Amino acid sequence: MTKCDVAARHLANLYSKSFGGKESGRFRMSAKQVRELLGKRRLYADDIEQLARAVLEQGYVLIDMDSFFVLLSGNAFVNYRRVSGEALATEMAGET
């Protein structure tokens, strides 16, 4: 098991814990906290990519917001509306 796999498991566990005035759910964390979680002094693009993949395997999505990271449940996106082929074609035809 890689450090990213272990970190992803910790993040998934945090999602279900009570903190910050909420019973559970989405949260954000600083880049410093992610470095601590991974045991790194610096975060590189491949570190974030590996962590994001490991988190996705746990059913969550990690979003890099530059100065912090957000963890959301993958299920949060299930009910989003879908773009139809017609809507996309109409939008693309409107290009100037």
KOLGU-4560 file (N, C-alpha, C; in nm, 3 decimals, padded with zeros to 5 digits):
<recs>
<n_xx: 00.084 n_yy: -00.117 n_zz: 00.000 ca_xx: 00.000 ca_yy: 00.000 ca_zz: 00.000 c_xx: 00.090 c_yy: 00.125 c_zz: 00.000 mol: A seq: 1 type: MET>
<n_xx: 00.065 n_yy: 00.216 n_zz: -00.093 ca_xx: 00.146 ca_yy: 00.337 ca_zz: -00.106 c_xx: 00.104 c_yy: 00.443 c_zz: -00.004 mol: A seq: 2 type: THR>
<n_xx: 00.188 n_yy: 00.545 n_zz: 00.011 ca_xx: 00.154 ca_yy: 00.656 ca_zz: 00.100 c_xx: 00.025 c_yy: 00.725 c_zz: 00.054 mol: A seq: 3 type: LYS>
<n_xx: 00.007 n_yy: 00.733 n_zz: -00.078 ca_xx: -00.114 ca_yy: 00.796 ca_zz: -00.131 c_xx: -00.238 c_yy: 00.713 c_zz: -00.098 mol: A seq: 4 type: CYS>
<n_xx: -00.225 n_yy: 00.581 n_zz: -00.102 ca_xx: -00.337 ca_yy: 00.494 ca_zz: -00.065 c_xx: -00.375 c_yy: 00.513 c_zz: 00.081 mol: A seq: 5 type: ASP>
<n_xx: -00.275 n_yy: 00.520 n_zz: 00.166 ca_xx: -00.299 ca_yy: 00.540 ca_zz: 00.310 c_xx: -00.361 c_yy: 00.678 c_zz: 00.333 mol: A seq: 6 type: VAL>
<n_xx: -00.306 n_yy: 00.780 n_zz: 00.265 ca_xx: -00.360 ca_yy: 00.917 ca_zz: 00.278 c_xx: -00.504 c_yy: 00.922 c_zz: 00.231 mol: A seq: 7 type: ALA>
<n_xx: -00.533 n_yy: 00.855 n_zz: 00.120 ca_xx: -00.670 ca_yy: 00.853 ca_zz: 00.066 c_xx: -00.766 c_yy: 00.788 c_zz: 00.165 mol: A seq: 8 type: ALA>
<n_xx: -00.722 n_yy: 00.686 n_zz: 00.231 ca_xx: -00.806 ca_yy: 00.620 ca_zz: 00.331 c_xx: -00.833 c_yy: 00.715 c_zz: 00.449 mol: A seq: 9 type: ARG>
<n_xx: -00.730 n_yy: 00.789 n_zz: 00.491 ca_xx: -00.750 ca_yy: 00.887 ca_zz: 00.599 c_xx: -00.850 c_yy: 00.995 c_zz: 00.555 mol: A seq: 10 type: HIS>
<n_xx: -00.838 n_yy: 01.042 n_zz: 00.432 ca_xx: -00.929 ca_yy: 01.145 ca_zz: 00.382 c_xx: -01.072 c_yy: 01.092 c_zz: 00.376 mol: A seq: 11 type: LEU>
<n_xx: -01.088 n_yy: 00.969 n_zz: 00.330 ca_xx: -01.221 ca_yy: 00.908 ca_zz: 00.324 c_xx: -01.279 c_yy: 00.894 c_zz: 00.465 mol: A seq: 12 type: ALA>
<n_xx: -01.196 n_yy: 00.858 n_zz: 00.561 ca_xx: -01.243 ca_yy: 00.847 ca_zz: 00.699 c_xx: -01.283 c_yy: 00.983 c_zz: 00.756 mol: A seq: 13 type: ASN>
<n_xx: -01.207 n_yy: 01.086 n_zz: 00.723 ca_xx: -01.240 ca_yy: 01.221 ca_zz: 00.770 c_xx: -01.374 c_yy: 01.267 c_zz: 00.715 mol: A seq: 14 type: LEU>
<n_xx: -01.408 n_yy: 01.224 n_zz: 00.595 ca_xx: -01.534 ca_yy: 01.265 ca_zz: 00.533 c_xx: -01.653 c_yy: 01.224 c_zz: 00.620 mol: A seq: 15 type: TYR>
<n_xx: -01.641 n_yy: 01.113 n_zz: 00.688 ca_xx: -01.754 ca_yy: 01.064 ca_zz: 00.770 c_xx: -01.746 c_yy: 01.109 c_zz: 00.916 mol: A seq: 16 type: SER>
<n_xx: -01.643 n_yy: 01.185 n_zz: 00.953 ca_xx: -01.626 ca_yy: 01.229 ca_zz: 01.092 c_xx: -01.690 c_yy: 01.366 c_zz: 01.114 mol: A seq: 17 type: LYS>
<n_xx: -01.724 n_yy: 01.392 n_zz: 01.237 ca_xx: -01.781 ca_yy: 01.519 ca_zz: 01.279 c_xx: -01.668 c_yy: 01.616 c_zz: 01.316 mol: A seq: 18 type: SER>
<n_xx: -01.664 n_yy: 01.731 n_zz: 01.251 ca_xx: -01.572 ca_yy: 01.839 ca_zz: 01.286 c_xx: -01.615 c_yy: 01.965 c_zz: 01.212 mol: A seq: 19 type: PHE>
<n_xx: -01.565 n_yy: 02.078 n_zz: 01.256 ca_xx: -01.596 ca_yy: 02.203 ca_zz: 01.189 c_xx: -01.744 c_yy: 02.241 c_zz: 01.195 mol: A seq: 20 type: GLY>
<n_xx: -01.815 n_yy: 02.191 n_zz: 01.294 ca_xx: -01.956 ca_yy: 02.225 ca_zz: 01.309 c_xx: -02.050 c_yy: 02.142 c_zz: 01.223 mol: A seq: 21 type: GLY>
<n_xx: -01.998 n_yy: 02.042 n_zz: 01.154 ca_xx: -02.082 ca_yy: 01.956 ca_zz: 01.069 c_xx: -02.065 c_yy: 01.810 c_zz: 01.113 mol: A seq: 22 type: LYS>
<n_xx: -02.170 n_yy: 01.733 n_zz: 01.096 ca_xx: -02.165 ca_yy: 01.591 ca_zz: 01.132 c_xx: -02.071 c_yy: 01.512 c_zz: 01.041 mol: A seq: 23 type: GLU>
<n_xx: -02.076 n_yy: 01.545 n_zz: 00.912 ca_xx: -01.991 ca_yy: 01.476 ca_zz: 00.814 c_xx: -02.001 c_yy: 01.554 c_zz: 00.683 mol: A seq: 24 type: SER>
<n_xx: -01.925 n_yy: 01.509 n_zz: 00.584 ca_xx: -01.937 ca_yy: 01.569 ca_zz: 00.453 c_xx: -01.812 c_yy: 01.637 c_zz: 00.402 mol: A seq: 25 type: GLY>
<n_xx: -01.832 n_yy: 01.712 n_zz: 00.296 ca_xx: -01.722 ca_yy: 01.775 ca_zz: 00.225 c_xx: -01.642 c_yy: 01.864 c_zz: 00.319 mol: A seq: 26 type: ARG>
<n_xx: -01.514 n_yy: 01.879 n_zz: 00.284 ca_xx: -01.426 ca_yy: 01.963 ca_zz: 00.363 c_xx: -01.310 c_yy: 02.012 c_zz: 00.278 mol: A seq: 27 type: PHE>
<n_xx: -01.242 n_yy: 02.112 n_zz: 00.333 ca_xx: -01.122 ca_yy: 02.163 ca_zz: 00.268 c_xx: -01.006 c_yy: 02.151 c_zz: 00.363 mol: A seq: 28 type: ARG>
<n_xx: -00.887 n_yy: 02.145 n_zz: 00.306 ca_xx: -00.767 ca_yy: 02.140 ca_zz: 00.387 c_xx: -00.655 c_yy: 02.213 c_zz: 00.315 mol: A seq: 29 type: MET>
<n_xx: -00.563 n_yy: 02.265 n_zz: 00.392 ca_xx: -00.455 ca_yy: 02.344 ca_zz: 00.335 c_xx: -00.351 c_yy: 02.255 c_zz: 00.267 mol: A seq: 30 type: SER>
<n_xx: -00.273 n_yy: 02.317 n_zz: 00.181 ca_xx: -00.163 ca_yy: 02.245 ca_zz: 00.116 c_xx: -00.065 c_yy: 02.194 c_zz: 00.221 mol: A seq: 31 type: ALA>
<n_xx: -00.046 n_yy: 02.272 n_zz: 00.327 ca_xx: 00.043 ca_yy: 02.229 ca_zz: 00.435 c_xx: -00.007 c_yy: 02.099 c_zz: 00.498 mol: A seq: 32 type: LYS>
<n_xx: -00.138 n_yy: 02.090 n_zz: 00.519 ca_xx: -00.194 ca_yy: 01.968 ca_zz: 00.577 c_xx: -00.178 c_yy: 01.849 c_zz: 00.482 mol: A seq: 33 type: GLN>
<n_xx: -00.193 n_yy: 01.872 n_zz: 00.352 ca_xx: -00.174 ca_yy: 01.764 ca_zz: 00.255 c_xx: -00.028 c_yy: 01.720 c_zz: 00.255 mol: A seq: 34 type: VAL>
<n_xx: 00.066 n_yy: 01.815 n_zz: 00.264 ca_xx: 00.208 ca_yy: 01.779 ca_zz: 00.272 c_xx: 00.233 c_yy: 01.693 c_zz: 00.395 mol: A seq: 35 type: ARG>
<n_xx: 00.175 n_yy: 01.732 n_zz: 00.509 ca_xx: 00.190 ca_yy: 01.654 ca_zz: 00.633 c_xx: 00.132 c_yy: 01.515 c_zz: 00.616 mol: A seq: 36 type: GLU>
<n_xx: 00.016 n_yy: 01.507 n_zz: 00.554 ca_xx: -00.051 ca_yy: 01.379 ca_zz: 00.533 c_xx: 00.034 c_yy: 01.285 c_zz: 00.448 mol: A seq: 37 type: LEU>
<n_xx: 00.101 n_yy: 01.341 n_zz: 00.348 ca_xx: 00.185 ca_yy: 01.260 ca_zz: 00.259 c_xx: 00.328 c_yy: 01.245 c_zz: 00.308 mol: A seq: 38 type: LEU>
<n_xx: 00.364 n_yy: 01.319 n_zz: 00.413 ca_xx: 00.500 ca_yy: 01.313 ca_zz: 00.464 c_xx: 00.600 c_yy: 01.375 c_zz: 00.369 mol: A seq: 39 type: GLY>
<n_xx: 00.562 n_yy: 01.486 n_zz: 00.306 ca_xx: 00.647 ca_yy: 01.552 ca_zz: 00.206 c_xx: 00.675 c_yy: 01.695 c_zz: 00.248 mol: A seq: 40 type: LYS>
<n_xx: 00.789 n_yy: 01.746 n_zz: 00.204 ca_xx: 00.823 ca_yy: 01.886 ca_zz: 00.228 c_xx: 00.766 c_yy: 01.975 c_zz: 00.119 mol: A seq: 41 type: ARG>
<n_xx: 00.750 n_yy: 01.918 n_zz: -00.001 ca_xx: 00.693 ca_yy: 01.991 ca_zz: -00.114 c_xx: 00.594 c_yy: 01.902 c_zz: -00.185 mol: A seq: 42 type: ARG>
<n_xx: 00.494 n_yy: 01.965 n_zz: -00.246 ca_xx: 00.398 ca_yy: 01.891 ca_zz: -00.328 c_xx: 00.427 c_yy: 01.918 c_zz: -00.475 mol: A seq: 43 type: LEU>
<n_xx: 00.437 n_yy: 01.813 n_zz: -00.550 ca_xx: 00.458 ca_yy: 01.824 ca_zz: -00.694 c_xx: 00.332 c_yy: 01.776 c_zz: -00.765 mol: A seq: 44 type: TYR>
<n_xx: 00.321 n_yy: 01.811 n_zz: -00.891 ca_xx: 00.201 ca_yy: 01.775 ca_zz: -00.968 c_xx: 00.174 c_yy: 01.625 c_zz: -00.964 mol: A seq: 45 type: ALA>
<n_xx: 00.279 n_yy: 01.545 n_zz: -00.974 ca_xx: 00.257 ca_yy: 01.400 ca_zz: -00.972 c_xx: 00.212 c_yy: 01.350 c_zz: -00.836 mol: A seq: 46 type: ASP>
<n_xx: 00.251 n_yy: 01.418 n_zz: -00.728 ca_xx: 00.203 ca_yy: 01.381 ca_zz: -00.594 c_xx: 00.052 c_yy: 01.402 c_zz: -00.585 mol: A seq: 47 type: ASP>
<n_xx: 00.007 n_yy: 01.518 n_zz: -00.634 ca_xx: -00.135 ca_yy: 01.550 ca_zz: -00.631 c_xx: -00.213 c_yy: 01.455 c_zz: -00.720 mol: A seq: 48 type: ILE>
<n_xx: -00.158 n_yy: 01.425 n_zz: -00.838 ca_xx: -00.225 ca_yy: 01.333 ca_zz: -00.931 c_xx: -00.241 c_yy: 01.195 c_zz: -00.869 mol: A seq: 49 type: GLU>
<n_xx: -00.135 n_yy: 01.145 n_zz: -00.806 ca_xx: -00.142 ca_yy: 01.013 ca_zz: -00.743 c_xx: -00.242 c_yy: 01.012 c_zz: -00.628 mol: A seq: 50 type: GLN>
<n_xx: -00.243 n_yy: 01.119 n_zz: -00.548 ca_xx: -00.338 ca_yy: 01.127 ca_zz: -00.437 c_xx: -00.481 c_yy: 01.136 c_zz: -00.491 mol: A seq: 51 type: LEU>
<n_xx: -00.501 n_yy: 01.215 n_zz: -00.594 ca_xx: -00.635 ca_yy: 01.230 ca_zz: -00.653 c_xx: -00.686 c_yy: 01.095 c_zz: -00.705 mol: A seq: 52 type: ALA>
<n_xx: -00.598 n_yy: 01.018 n_zz: -00.767 ca_xx: -00.638 ca_yy: 00.885 ca_zz: -00.817 c_xx: -00.673 c_yy: 00.791 c_zz: -00.702 mol: A seq: 53 type: ARG>
<n_xx: -00.592 n_yy: 00.795 n_zz: -00.598 ca_xx: -00.617 ca_yy: 00.708 ca_zz: -00.482 c_xx: -00.748 c_yy: 00.746 c_zz: -00.414 mol: A seq: 54 type: ALA>
<n_xx: -00.775 n_yy: 00.876 n_zz: -00.405 ca_xx: -00.899 ca_yy: 00.924 ca_zz: -00.345 c_xx: -01.019 c_yy: 00.881 c_zz: -00.430 mol: A seq: 55 type: VAL>
<n_xx: -01.004 n_yy: 00.889 n_zz: -00.562 ca_xx: -01.111 ca_yy: 00.846 ca_zz: -00.652 c_xx: -01.144 c_yy: 00.698 c_zz: -00.634 mol: A seq: 56 type: LEU>
<n_xx: -01.043 n_yy: 00.618 n_zz: -00.608 ca_xx: -01.065 ca_yy: 00.475 ca_zz: -00.581 c_xx: -01.146 c_yy: 00.454 c_zz: -00.454 mol: A seq: 57 type: GLU>
<n_xx: -01.141 n_yy: 00.550 n_zz: -00.362 ca_xx: -01.218 ca_yy: 00.543 ca_zz: -00.238 c_xx: -01.360 c_yy: 00.599 c_zz: -00.256 mol: A seq: 58 type: GLN>
<n_xx: -01.388 n_yy: 00.655 n_zz: -00.376 ca_xx: -01.522 ca_yy: 00.707 ca_zz: -00.402 c_xx: -01.536 c_yy: 00.857 c_zz: -00.381 mol: A seq: 59 type: GLY>
<n_xx: -01.423 n_yy: 00.926 n_zz: -00.375 ca_xx: -01.424 ca_yy: 01.070 ca_zz: -00.350 c_xx: -01.347 c_yy: 01.142 c_zz: -00.460 mol: A seq: 60 type: TYR>
<n_xx: -01.365 n_yy: 01.275 n_zz: -00.464 ca_xx: -01.297 ca_yy: 01.358 ca_zz: -00.563 c_xx: -01.216 c_yy: 01.463 c_zz: -00.488 mol: A seq: 61 type: VAL>
<n_xx: -01.088 n_yy: 01.473 n_zz: -00.523 ca_xx: -00.999 ca_yy: 01.573 ca_zz: -00.466 c_xx: -00.982 c_yy: 01.684 c_zz: -00.567 mol: A seq: 62 type: LEU>
<n_xx: -01.010 n_yy: 01.807 n_zz: -00.525 ca_xx: -00.998 ca_yy: 01.921 ca_zz: -00.614 c_xx: -00.891 c_yy: 02.014 c_zz: -00.560 mol: A seq: 63 type: ILE>
<n_xx: -00.794 n_yy: 02.045 n_zz: -00.645 ca_xx: -00.686 ca_yy: 02.136 ca_zz: -00.612 c_xx: -00.732 c_yy: 02.278 c_zz: -00.643 mol: A seq: 64 type: ASP>
<n_xx: -00.747 n_yy: 02.360 n_zz: -00.540 ca_xx: -00.792 ca_yy: 02.498 ca_zz: -00.556 c_xx: -00.675 c_yy: 02.596 c_zz: -00.543 mol: A seq: 65 type: MET>
<n_xx: -00.555 n_yy: 02.551 n_zz: -00.571 ca_xx: -00.429 ca_yy: 02.627 ca_zz: -00.563 c_xx: -00.382 c_yy: 02.648 c_zz: -00.420 mol: A seq: 66 type: ASP>
<n_xx: -00.458 n_yy: 02.717 n_zz: -00.337 ca_xx: -00.411 ca_yy: 02.743 ca_zz: -00.200 c_xx: -00.468 c_yy: 02.643 c_zz: -00.099 mol: A seq: 67 type: SER>
<n_xx: -00.563 n_yy: 02.561 n_zz: -00.142 ca_xx: -00.619 ca_yy: 02.457 ca_zz: -00.056 c_xx: -00.678 c_yy: 02.346 c_zz: -00.143 mol: A seq: 68 type: PHE>
<n_xx: -00.717 n_yy: 02.238 n_zz: -00.079 ca_xx: -00.776 ca_yy: 02.123 ca_zz: -00.147 c_xx: -00.914 c_yy: 02.097 c_zz: -00.091 mol: A seq: 69 type: PHE>
<n_xx: -01.003 n_yy: 02.046 n_zz: -00.175 ca_xx: -01.140 ca_yy: 02.015 ca_zz: -00.135 c_xx: -01.164 c_yy: 01.866 c_zz: -00.160 mol: A seq: 70 type: VAL>
<n_xx: -01.232 n_yy: 01.802 n_zz: -00.068 ca_xx: -01.272 ca_yy: 01.662 ca_zz: -00.086 c_xx: -01.424 c_yy: 01.655 c_zz: -00.091 mol: A seq: 71 type: LEU>
<n_xx: -01.475 n_yy: 01.597 n_zz: -00.198 ca_xx: -01.619 ca_yy: 01.579 ca_zz: -00.218 c_xx: -01.648 c_yy: 01.433 c_zz: -00.245 mol: A seq: 72 type: LEU>
<n_xx: -01.768 n_yy: 01.392 n_zz: -00.213 ca_xx: -01.810 ca_yy: 01.256 ca_zz: -00.245 c_xx: -01.837 c_yy: 01.247 c_zz: -00.395 mol: A seq: 73 type: SER>
<n_xx: -01.795 n_yy: 01.140 n_zz: -00.456 ca_xx: -01.824 ca_yy: 01.116 ca_zz: -00.598 c_xx: -01.973 c_yy: 01.109 c_zz: -00.623 mol: A seq: 74 type: GLY>
<n_xx: -02.049 n_yy: 01.067 n_zz: -00.523 ca_xx: -02.195 ca_yy: 01.059 ca_zz: -00.537 c_xx: -02.260 c_yy: 01.196 c_zz: -00.551 mol: A seq: 75 type: ASN>
<n_xx: -02.189 n_yy: 01.301 n_zz: -00.509 ca_xx: -02.244 ca_yy: 01.436 ca_zz: -00.518 c_xx: -02.272 c_yy: 01.474 c_zz: -00.664 mol: A seq: 76 type: ALA>
<n_xx: -02.205 n_yy: 01.411 n_zz: -00.757 ca_xx: -02.216 ca_yy: 01.447 ca_zz: -00.897 c_xx: -02.319 c_yy: 01.364 c_zz: -00.974 mol: A seq: 77 type: PHE>
<n_xx: -02.372 n_yy: 01.262 n_zz: -00.911 ca_xx: -02.463 ca_yy: 01.169 ca_zz: -00.978 c_xx: -02.589 c_yy: 01.239 c_zz: -01.030 mol: A seq: 78 type: VAL>
<n_xx: -02.643 n_yy: 01.332 n_zz: -00.954 ca_xx: -02.768 ca_yy: 01.396 ca_zz: -00.993 c_xx: -02.750 c_yy: 01.524 c_zz: -01.074 mol: A seq: 79 type: ASN>
<n_xx: -02.627 n_yy: 01.555 n_zz: -01.113 ca_xx: -02.606 ca_yy: 01.674 ca_zz: -01.196 c_xx: -02.673 c_yy: 01.652 c_zz: -01.331 mol: A seq: 80 type: TYR>
<n_xx: -02.723 n_yy: 01.759 n_zz: -01.389 ca_xx: -02.787 ca_yy: 01.747 ca_zz: -01.519 c_xx: -02.683 c_yy: 01.713 c_zz: -01.625 mol: A seq: 81 type: ARG>
<n_xx: -02.728 n_yy: 01.640 n_zz: -01.726 ca_xx: -02.640 ca_yy: 01.598 ca_zz: -01.834 c_xx: -02.659 c_yy: 01.690 c_zz: -01.954 mol: A seq: 82 type: ARG>
<n_xx: -02.550 n_yy: 01.718 n_zz: -02.022 ca_xx: -02.557 ca_yy: 01.798 ca_zz: -02.144 c_xx: -02.595 c_yy: 01.706 c_zz: -02.258 mol: A seq: 83 type: VAL>
<n_xx: -02.700 n_yy: 01.744 n_zz: -02.329 ca_xx: -02.741 ca_yy: 01.663 ca_zz: -02.445 c_xx: -02.653 c_yy: 01.700 c_zz: -02.564 mol: A seq: 84 type: SER>
<n_xx: -02.651 n_yy: 01.612 n_zz: -02.661 ca_xx: -02.577 ca_yy: 01.639 ca_zz: -02.783 c_xx: -02.629 c_yy: 01.762 c_zz: -02.853 mol: A seq: 85 type: GLY>
<n_xx: -02.760 n_yy: 01.779 n_zz: -02.849 ca_xx: -02.824 ca_yy: 01.895 ca_zz: -02.913 c_xx: -02.783 c_yy: 02.025 c_zz: -02.843 mol: A seq: 86 type: GLU>
<n_xx: -02.784 n_yy: 02.025 n_zz: -02.711 ca_xx: -02.746 ca_yy: 02.145 ca_zz: -02.636 c_xx: -02.601 c_yy: 02.184 c_zz: -02.664 mol: A seq: 87 type: ALA>
<n_xx: -02.514 n_yy: 02.084 n_zz: -02.671 ca_xx: -02.374 ca_yy: 02.110 ca_zz: -02.699 c_xx: -02.356 c_yy: 02.163 c_zz: -02.841 mol: A seq: 88 type: LEU>
<n_xx: -02.424 n_yy: 02.099 n_zz: -02.935 ca_xx: -02.413 ca_yy: 02.142 ca_zz: -03.076 c_xx: -02.465 c_yy: 02.285 c_zz: -03.092 mol: A seq: 89 type: ALA>
<n_xx: -02.574 n_yy: 02.318 n_zz: -03.025 ca_xx: -02.631 ca_yy: 02.453 ca_zz: -03.032 c_xx: -02.532 c_yy: 02.553 c_zz: -02.973 mol: A seq: 90 type: THR>
<n_xx: -02.473 n_yy: 02.519 n_zz: -02.860 ca_xx: -02.375 ca_yy: 02.608 ca_zz: -02.796 c_xx: -02.255 c_yy: 02.630 c_zz: -02.887 mol: A seq: 91 type: GLU>
<n_xx: -02.205 n_yy: 02.523 n_zz: -02.946 ca_xx: -02.087 ca_yy: 02.532 ca_zz: -03.032 c_xx: -02.118 c_yy: 02.609 c_zz: -03.160 mol: A seq: 92 type: MET>
<n_xx: -02.240 n_yy: 02.598 n_zz: -03.210 ca_xx: -02.279 ca_yy: 02.670 ca_zz: -03.331 c_xx: -02.287 c_yy: 02.820 c_zz: -03.306 mol: A seq: 93 type: ALA>
<n_xx: -02.304 n_yy: 02.859 n_zz: -03.182 ca_xx: -02.315 ca_yy: 03.000 ca_zz: -03.147 c_xx: -02.181 c_yy: 03.070 c_zz: -03.133 mol: A seq: 94 type: GLY>
<n_xx: -02.070 n_yy: 03.000 n_zz: -03.159 ca_xx: -01.937 ca_yy: 03.061 ca_zz: -03.149 c_xx: -01.922 c_yy: 03.174 c_zz: -03.249 mol: A seq: 95 type: GLU>
<n_xx: -01.853 n_yy: 03.279 n_zz: -03.207 ca_xx: -01.829 ca_yy: 03.391 ca_zz: -03.299 c_xx: -01.683 c_yy: 03.407 c_zz: -03.325 mol: A seq: 96 type: THR>
</recs>
